[in-house]
Amino acid sequence: MTTLNDQLKLAAATADLSPEAAQLLQDFFLKLATPQQKDQLDAWLNQSEANSHFFDLLLEINREGTGAATLQVLNQYKRKPKRKVNWVKRILLYLLYAFLVLSAVDAFLPTGPFKQWWRGKSLAEITWTRTTLSTQEQSKTIYLSDSTLVELMPHSTLIYPEELNPRERLVILKGSARFIVRKQPGEPFKIEGSKTFASTLEGEFFYKQLGEEQASLSTSRGYVSFGYDSFNIWGVEAGQRALWLPGMISLETPIEE
């Protein structure tokens, strides 16, 4: 013969007994329910016949007071079941987070160490500081990481990161050099001289500095911005040369060398 307690356990399996619903029922039968909880309980009862049937059994069993059997059943459903850990998904998420963190760090470091590692360099081979290239009597030609070609003239120095940051493709020039810049996603290619600066999305130009008091920029292809502060910037087009003297910049067309 099926007892009321057995019927209660069977009814609990068909009712919508979430941890929240089990808590509402327990508070109700322990006479702890607030008016708001009673309204929530009424809404829960109206959701299905299984819920209403389970509640009717509870009323019958606890007619003379809330018994231990009721509390035992409700406590089972109050405990939220432990979710199974999907280790594959968790590992993939950790790898994604690590990649995002490393990419963010890489964006702020001028040398791009993460990109160097991604391209196959070991930790011992990664350059953590900027590279300095200087010439003596002979010029030197190098390619930067964004495929920009630099012909560094004699007695000149170029300071640059191993991996150019797309957010700030910046190099420092002391002396003179010829640049061939290829268009790349991100910020324009920028050169800081001793007293002047230049930037371009794409182009070919010759940047020449004579000590601290004179500099010139001759453009053979593309459009190059050339200036000495944020308020004094000139656009130099192909076939033009800009000459800087302290406090002024003049344009020459055609180039007169």
N, C-alpha and C positions, 0 to 999 in steps of 0.2 A: 504494500500500500504506500502510495506517495504521500509524504508528509508535506506540511506547509513550507517547511524549510527547504525541502527538495524542490517544491514548486517555485519558491523564491529564487533559487539559484538558476533554474531553467528560465524564468522570466527575465532575470538580470542579463542573461546572454542575448536576449532578443531586444531588450530596451536600449535606447541610446544613452548609455551610461558613460558619459565623459567624466573626467576628474572634476569638472565644474558642477555637473549635474549631481554627482555623488555627494559633493560637499553641500549643495543646496538641500538634498534629502536628509543628510545627517543633521544639519543645523535645524531643519524643520522638526524632526522627531526628537531632538534634544531640547526643543523649545528655545532655540537661539536665533531663529531666523528673523531678520528685519522685515518691515513691510516691503521694501524693495526686493528682497530675496524671495518673498512669497509671490510677488508678481512674476518674477523670473521663473519660479517653480510652476505657476499656472501656465505660463507660455510653454514650458517644457512638456507638461502633461498633454497639452493640446496638439503637440507635434505628431503623435502617433498613438494608436491603440495599445501598442506594446508598452509604451511609457505609462499610460493610464492603468493598464492591467498590473504592471509591476508596483505602482503606487497603491493600488487597492489591496494587493497582497501584504504590503508593508503595514497598511492600516489595520488589517485583520490580525497580523502577527503581533503587532505592538499595541493592541487594544488596552492592555493593562500596564503599559510602560515599555519603553524602548529596551529591547533585549540585546544580548551579546551577539546573537546570530545576525541581526540586522546590521550592527556596526561592523561585524566581520566582513559581510558581503560588500558593504559600501566602502570600507577601507581598501579592499582589493582594487576597486575601480578609481579610488582617489589617487592611487600611485600612478603617475604617468609612466607608461611603458618606455623602457630604454630603447632609444633608437639605435639600430645597428649602424656601426661605423663603416662607411664605404671608404676603405683605405686607398683605393685607386683614385677616387675623386679627391680625397683629402691631399694625397701626394701631388696630384696635378695642380690643385689650388696653391699648395705651398710653392711649387715650382713657378707658377704664374706670379705669385707675390714676390718671390725672390727676383724674378726677371724684371718686374716693374720697379722694385727698389734699386736694383743695380742700374737700370736705365736712367732712373731719376738722378742717381749719384753721378753717373757718367755725363749727364747733361750739364752738370755744374763744375766738373773737373776739366781743365783745359786740355789734358793729355788723353782723355777718353780711354782709361785703362780697361774697361769692360769690353769695348770694341776691339782693342788689341788682343785680348784673350779670346774673344769670339772668332777672330781671324786666324787663330792657331798659335799665338805666342804663349809660351809658358810664363808662369809668374816671374821667373828669374829674368825673362827677356822683356817684360813689360816696362815701358818708360813711364815713370811717374812724374817726371818734371819736364819742362819744355826743353827742346833741343836747340842748341846754338851752333850755327854753321858760319864759319868765317873764312874769308879768302885772303890770300897774300898777293902774289904777282899774277896769278892765273884766275880766271873766272871759273865758276862751277855751276852746273845745271842739275836741278833736282825736280822730282815730282812730289807734290804734297799729297796727302791722303784723299783729297777731293779731286785729284787729277790736274790741279793747277800746276803749270810748269813755271819754274822760277830759274832765271839765269842770273846768278849773283855775280856782280861785277867785282874786279879786283879791289882789295882793301875795303871790303864791305862785310856786314854781319846780318844774318837773318835769324830771328828767334821765333820758333813755331812749335806747336804741339805735335806729337806723333800722330794723333788722330784729331782732325779739325772738328770742332763741335758745330753741327748744323745751325744751332742757335746763335753762334758767334764765331764765324770763320775769320779769326783775327791772327795776324802775324805782325812782328815788329821788325822794322828795317832800319839799319844804320849804314848809310852809304847809298849805293845805287843797285837797281836790279830791273830786269825785264820780266814782266808777268804775262802769262797767257792763261786766262781764267775761263774755265768751262762752267756753263750754267748748271747749278745744282739746287735741289729743293732746300729751302731754309733761308737764312739771312744772306745778304750780299757778302762777298769776299772783301775784307778790310785790311788795310795796311796802315800801321802807325809809324810815322817818321819821327825825326827829332823835334820838329816844330809844326809839321803838317800831317795830313792824313788823306787817304784815298779809299774809295769803295766802288765796287761794280758788281753787277749780276753776271756779266759775261763780257769779255773783251781782251784786247792785247794792248799793252802800254809799257812805257819806259819811265821809271820813277828814279830821278836823280837828285841827290842831295850834296850840296857843297858846304860842308861845315854846318854851322848853326844859323847862318844868315841868308841862305839861298837854297831854293829847291825848284825843280821843274817836273812837269808830268806831260809826256808826249803820247797821244793816243793814236794808234794805227787801226784799231777796230773796236767797235762798241762805244758805249757811253760811260764815262768815269766821273764820279764826283770827287772834287779836290778842294780842300779847305784848310784853314788853320784854327778855326773855332766854330762853335755851333751856329754862329750868326753869319759867317763868311765862308760859303761853300759855292764853288763854281762847277758847272757841268762842262766837261771837256769831251767833245765829239771827235770822231775819226778825222785825222788830218789837222788837228789843233794841238797847240802846246800851251800849257798854263805855267806862268813863271811867278814864283812867290819871292817877295822881298819883305822884310819885317813890316807888317801892317797893311800889305796890299798884295793883290794877285792880278796879273794882266794876262790876256789871252792873245795868242798869235795864230793867224791863219793865212797862208799855209805854214807848216812848221818850218822854221828857219834855224838850222843847226849850225 
